[in-house]
Amino acid sequence: MQADKITVIPHPDIELGWERTEIDAFLTLPESGINDDTGLIMVVDGFDGRADSAYQREELRPYLADKFNCIVVGVNYFGIFRKALYQIKPEFLFNINRIYGLELSLENFKNVQSEEGFYRIIAESVIQRGITSLDIRCQPTIKTGKDEYQSWGLLPAIDCLQVLGEVMKRYDLNQKRIMAYGNGYGAYIALLMAKFAPHTFSVIVDREAYSRAELKHIACGEVMEADYIYAFNIKFSDLKFTIASGSNNPWTIEDELSPYYFSDSHRRSRSLLEEKHRMESETRYYILHSAEALASLDDKDKCVSLLKNYNKVFYNRIPEIYADTAEDFKRFPHESLNKVPDKEIFEWLAELDENNLAKDSAATDFTLNSKHIFDCGEKKYEFQLDDEYNISVKIQEA
């Protein structure tokens, strides 16, 4: 099994001007080599994932490459190293000591060497008081690695499209068969890729994606909602301890004069629910979503209703409430998606899709030299793709 690594100079951060480092992407080629029908699948990891993980490298990408005769690509996009570091800020210590009558200090955490160890020190300080879940005001901070932040979909989607162009430049592929698959946040990135390059993908497989930006993941310090929840078993007990953590992002929703203000235009650019951003295309969407998903099921219902005006959509909704959904396609045979292996999703997809995961046209947004302008209110986001497989994104004042 041939595997390659490519490194790409990143697109500038058009919103915050953050200094970027090179993007690493990992490719797995079919065992039999590349032929006229060889396509491409982008596997977009979500939170806690890595494109160079053993699972991606040794299991999922080789399976997909051989089963579907595709080059399979994973990208360590901007912000993927979400939980690289843990940080105790003074406001956390102030709040937990004030609320629970403790005397914790930075000294308590100096020997911590793991994520669980970090949270257990906090848990052990309050469990003896019968507390198994911390007040939302007591959020330790999780820092993103490589000095990055959570762009919430935009920069990751641009990164993945940039890598896609680079792979298409290097390999002679069947451009009728270009697909993307993701789970959770990774699926959201895949859906944004299809929004920004609507004529490029034959198939998008969405496994419980978000449908819009959620402020709890963007400006968590200013929103009393949990960005990330860590849970673990308490020794000698049936109880679990849960604690919320927040990402160390620069965004603000309180200071409108800040260069880091997350405006309505930022939100709209990342939304899959803006109908004026949609256009008809050959892309087929295979969407699986359950009520137990972290991402909103109500949002997904709205997203599917909108998409059906422009694309072929197959929606596996759990629980099923629409009479017409069962007529769309063979149902995925599970009442929960939480522990279904990725390979089983693709077995279902192979049985369902009658077109060998291809679209009729070989044209892509790259070969079409597409320019798409997304009106987001005060700002317009302009995506330009060209036949040399480059992508350029600009923000215009409306």
Residue pairs with C-beta under 8 A, 6 or more apart in sequence:
1 28
1 29
1 31
1 62
1 65
2 28
2 29
3 26
3 27
3 28
3 29
3 57
3 61
4 26
4 27
4 29
5 24
5 25
5 26
5 27
5 52
6 24
6 25
6 27
6 163
6 166
6 167
6 170
7 22
7 23
7 24
7 25
8 22
8 23
8 25
8 159
8 162
8 163
8 166
9 22
9 23
10 20
10 21
10 22
10 23
10 78
10 159
10 162
11 20
11 155
11 158
11 159
11 162
11 391
11 392
11 393
12 20
13 19
13 20
13 78
13 151
13 155
14 393
14 394
14 395
15 151
15 154
15 266
15 395
16 149
16 250
16 259
16 260
18 148
18 149
19 147
20 78
21 146
23 75
23 76
23 77
23 78
23 159
23 162
23 163
24 51
24 52
24 75
24 76
25 51
25 73
25 74
25 75
25 76
25 163
25 166
25 167
26 51
26 52
26 56
26 57
26 61
26 73
26 74
26 75
26 76
27 71
27 72
27 73
27 167
28 57
28 61
28 62
28 64
28 65
28 71
28 72
29 65
29 71
30 38
30 65
30 66
30 69
30 70
30 71
31 62
31 65
31 66
32 66
32 69
34 71
34 171
34 172
34 173
35 69
36 174
37 69
37 174
37 177
37 356
38 69
38 70
38 71
38 171
38 173
38 174
38 177
39 68
39 69
39 70
39 71
39 173
39 174
39 176
39 177
39 178
39 179
39 202
39 357
39 358
40 70
40 71
40 72
40 73
40 164
40 167
40 168
40 173
40 177
40 178
40 179
41 64
41 68
41 70
41 71
41 72
41 73
41 179
41 180
41 181
42 72
42 73
42 74
42 75
42 160
42 163
42 164
42 179
42 180
42 181
42 190
42 193
43 51
43 56
43 60
43 61
43 64
43 72
43 73
43 74
43 180
43 181
43 182
43 186
44 74
44 75
44 77
44 156
44 160
44 180
44 181
44 182
44 186
44 187
44 189
44 190
44 193
45 51
45 53
45 56
45 74
45 80
45 182
45 183
45 186
46 182
46 183
46 184
46 185
46 186
46 187
46 188
46 189
47 82
47 184
47 185
47 228
48 82
48 83
49 56
49 80
49 186
50 56
50 76
50 80
50 81
51 74
51 75
51 76
51 80
52 74
52 76
56 74
60 72
60 342
60 343
61 72
61 74
62 72
63 343
63 346
64 70
64 72
64 346
65 71
65 72
67 346
67 350
68 346
68 350
68 357
70 177
70 179
71 167
71 171
71 173
73 163
73 164
73 167
75 156
75 159
75 160
75 163
77 155
77 156
77 159
77 160
77 189
78 148
78 151
78 155
78 156
78 159
79 144
79 148
79 149
79 150
79 151
79 155
79 156
80 156
81 144
81 145
81 146
81 148
82 142
82 144
82 145
82 150
82 247
83 115
83 142
83 228
84 143
84 144
84 145
84 146
85 142
85 143
85 145
86 112
86 115
86 118
86 140
86 141
86 142
86 143
86 245
87 140
87 141
87 142
87 143
87 248
88 106
88 109
88 140
88 141
89 140
89 141
92 138
92 139
92 140
92 141
93 104
93 105
93 106
95 135
95 137
95 138
96 102
96 104
96 122
96 125
96 126
96 134
96 135
96 138
97 103
97 104
99 135
99 137
99 138
100 125
100 126
100 129
100 131
102 125
102 126
104 122
104 125
108 121
108 125
109 118
109 121
112 118
112 121
115 230
116 232
118 140
119 230
119 232
119 241
119 243
120 232
122 134
122 140
122 243
123 232
123 234
123 241
123 243
126 134
127 234
127 241
132 234
132 239
132 240
132 241
132 242
133 241
133 242
133 243
134 242
134 243
134 244
136 224
136 225
136 226
136 244
137 224
138 243
138 244
139 220
139 221
139 226
139 227
139 244
139 245
139 246
140 243
140 245
140 246
141 245
141 246
141 247
141 248
142 227
142 228
142 245
142 246
142 247
142 248
143 247
143 248
144 150
144 247
144 248
149 247
149 248
149 249
149 250
149 251
150 217
150 218
150 247
150 249
152 213
152 214
152 217
152 218
152 270
153 185
153 188
153 189
153 192
153 210
153 213
153 270
154 192
154 269
154 270
156 189
156 192
157 189
157 192
157 193
157 196
158 196
158 391
158 393
160 180
160 189
160 190
160 193
161 193
161 196
161 197
161 385
161 391
162 391
164 178
164 193
164 200
165 366
165 385
165 389
165 390
165 391
166 389
167 173
168 175
168 178
168 364
168 366
168 389
169 388
169 389
174 358
174 362
175 362
175 363
175 364
175 367
176 202
176 358
176 359
176 360
176 361
176 362
177 202
177 356
177 357
177 358
177 359
178 200
178 201
178 202
178 364
179 201
179 202
179 203
179 204
179 205
179 357
180 190
180 193
180 194
180 201
180 203
180 204
180 205
181 187
181 190
181 204
181 205
181 207
181 342
181 345
181 346
182 188
182 189
182 190
182 191
182 205
182 206
182 207
182 209
183 207
183 208
183 342
184 207
184 208
184 209
184 210
184 293
184 294
184 295
185 209
185 210
186 209
187 205
187 206
187 207
187 208
187 209
187 210
188 209
188 210
188 211
188 272
188 295
190 204
190 205
190 206
190 209
191 204
191 206
191 209
191 211
191 272
191 303
192 270
192 272
193 200
193 201
193 204
194 200
194 201
194 204
194 283
194 285
195 272
195 277
195 278
196 372
196 374
196 383
197 364
197 365
197 370
197 372
197 383
197 385
198 278
198 279
198 281
198 283
198 365
198 372
199 281
199 282
199 283
199 361
199 363
199 364
199 365
199 368
199 370
200 283
200 364
200 365
200 366
200 385
201 283
202 282
202 283
202 284
202 355
202 357
202 358
202 359
203 283
203 284
203 285
203 286
203 349
203 353
203 357
204 283
204 284
204 285
204 286
205 286
205 288
205 345
205 346
205 349
206 285
206 286
206 287
206 288
206 289
207 288
207 337
207 345
208 288
208 289
208 290
208 293
208 294
208 295
208 337
209 287
209 289
209 295
209 300
210 295
210 296
210 299
211 271
211 272
211 273
211 295
211 296
211 299
211 300
211 302
211 303
212 267
212 270
212 271
212 272
212 273
212 299
213 262
213 266
213 267
213 270
213 271
215 222
215 223
215 225
215 253
215 262
216 223
216 225
216 226
216 227
217 227
217 247
218 249
218 251
218 253
218 262
219 249
219 251
219 252
219 253
219 254
219 262
220 226
220 227
220 246
220 247
220 249
221 246
222 252
222 253
222 254
223 253
226 244
226 245
226 246
227 244
227 245
227 246
227 247
228 244
228 245
228 246
228 247
229 242
229 243
229 244
229 245
230 242
230 243
230 244
230 245
231 240
231 241
231 242
231 243
232 240
232 241
233 239
233 240
233 241
234 240
234 241
250 260
251 260
251 261
251 262
252 258
252 260
252 261
252 262
253 261
253 262
255 261
256 263
263 378
263 379
264 376
264 377
264 378
265 376
265 377
265 378
265 379
266 376
267 376
268 274
268 277
268 374
268 376
268 377
269 374
269 376
269 379
269 381
271 277
272 303
272 306
273 299
273 302
273 303
273 306
274 374
274 376
275 306
275 309
276 375
277 374
277 375
278 306
278 307
278 309
278 310
279 310
280 310
280 311
281 310
281 311
282 311
282 359
282 360
282 361
283 311
283 359
284 311
284 312
284 313
284 314
284 353
284 355
284 359
285 304
285 307
285 311
285 312
285 313
285 314
286 314
286 316
286 349
286 352
286 353
287 300
287 303
287 304
287 313
287 314
287 315
287 316
288 316
288 318
288 332
288 337
288 345
289 295
289 297
289 300
289 315
289 316
289 317
289 318
289 337
290 297
290 317
290 318
290 319
290 336
290 337
290 338
291 297
291 318
291 319
292 336
292 337
292 338
293 337
297 317
300 317
301 317
304 313
304 315
304 317
307 313
313 328
314 328
314 329
314 352
315 322
315 325
315 328
316 325
316 329
316 331
316 332
317 325
318 334
318 335
318 336
318 337
319 335
320 326
320 331
329 352
330 348
330 351
330 352
332 340
332 345
332 348
333 348
334 340
349 357
364 385
365 372
365 385
366 385
366 386
366 387
366 389
367 387
368 385
368 387
369 385
369 386
369 387
370 383
370 384
370 385
371 382
371 383
371 384
371 385
372 382
372 383
373 380
373 381
373 382
373 383
373 396
374 380
374 381
374 382
374 383
375 398
376 398
377 398
378 397
378 398
379 395
379 396
379 397
379 398
380 395
380 396
380 397
380 398
381 393
381 394
381 395
381 396
382 393
382 394
382 395
382 396
383 391
383 392
383 393
384 391
384 392
384 393
384 394
385 391
385 392
386 392
